[in-house]
Amino acid sequence: MAQKNVWYPVRYNLLKVRTVANKVHYHPEFDAATLANDIALLELVNPIPEFNETIVPACIWTRDKLPVDTVQTNGYAPFNVTVDDETVRTKHFYATSDVYDECIDQVSENQLCAGFPTALAPNSCHNSVGSAMSHALYTFGRYFEYIFAINSKGENCGFNRPSVFTKIAPYVQWIDSIIFAPKVRYEDDTKYYGDRCQDETGTEGTCVTLRNCPKLDQEAKQGKAVNPSSSCSFGKQEEMVVCCSDENVLRDESHREQLAQVIEEIDSCPQLYHEHRKNKSPYDVDNFPTYPYLARIHSKSDRSCNGTLISKQFVLTTASCYESLQPQGEISVSVGNNTLQKLAVQRTFIHPEFSKVAMEFNLMLLKLESAVTI
């Protein structure tokens, strides 16, 4: 199932260098008789120093359903017995194979079969057991090589009779447990601005500056004692940071229902507005993309910048974008591809730790005067 030697190409030439594996991690439930859980990881003694044109890692497909029906598999011609170096192969084959719904042989639940019905002369192509079933997928403006399964057994590279492959997706958690087990993990328990926290009474809240916790801010202005939160970091602004509970986050209780509606809309976004969403394939290039969430922010001086509609009445943008709109007296937002809606801005919320010098925390929320029609 696995060998102690690994081959990989070296930059600037076509030579192949042998490196010794430090350890082979077999799946704990591997069955050599049935080839169930036929998967292993080889841990190299030294990491590959750099990735380049000749060596690039593959992406692992983590979903159970394959995105394609045809895949690339590979094999090799028999060893040339006339060559002293037993590692020299006469020829490497790549084949486009079909993924079958059923296998001829009985296989485990995490295995599948792939091959090609065209006949091939016996022993003219050997299965490269341990090699990956792959396919290039287009995403983020370029193609990435994804691997879906590992060749467990077969003959003639899947020609005449389908080869058996072990799917990778069911073993992603096991792979992660091996790769990340020895890594040192630093856990920072500090609660920073915007993190959830607990006040001295055990009530849950959010770490914010005092002026952004209306009720506590009002109490402080009335001369009542308000203490900084011991569980929240003071951040980069030299202001008191408190653990503001949900009860204290609003100065006017009449706004609580509206706040709850906005939170529910944002949290439930994946389940909303399906009738308006374009059914896009993640594997095809969309030559006519639409961006229905795009908002254009205008000033009276015809300056403008972009924002993103995140709820019916809120637009997310950058603080630097908004500050570039001078003068800022009359700011409006336009949304919609086909039917344009133009709305005035009622209020702005800049991130309290925004820094013009370092451009950190460069965020701002715009509250529209009225809700957008979806």
Secondary structure, 3 states (H helix, E strand, C coil): CCCCEEEEECCCCCCEEEEEEEEEEECCCCECCCCECCCEEEEECCCCCCCECCECCCEECCCCCCCCCEEEEEEECCECCCCCCCCCECCEEEEEEEEECCCCCCCCCCEEEEEECCCCCCCCCEECCCCEEEEEEEECCEEEEEEEEEEEECCHHHECCCEEEEECHHHHHHHHHHHCCCCCCCCCCCECCCCEEECCCCCEEEEEEHHHCHHHHHHHHCCCCCCCCCCECCCCCCCCEEEEECCCCCCCHHHHHHHHHHHHHHHCHHHCCHHHCCCCCCCCCCCCCCCCCEEEEECCCCCEEEEEEEECCEEEECHHHHHCCCCCCCCEEEECCCCCEEEEEEEEEECCCCCCCCCCCCCEEEEECCCCCC
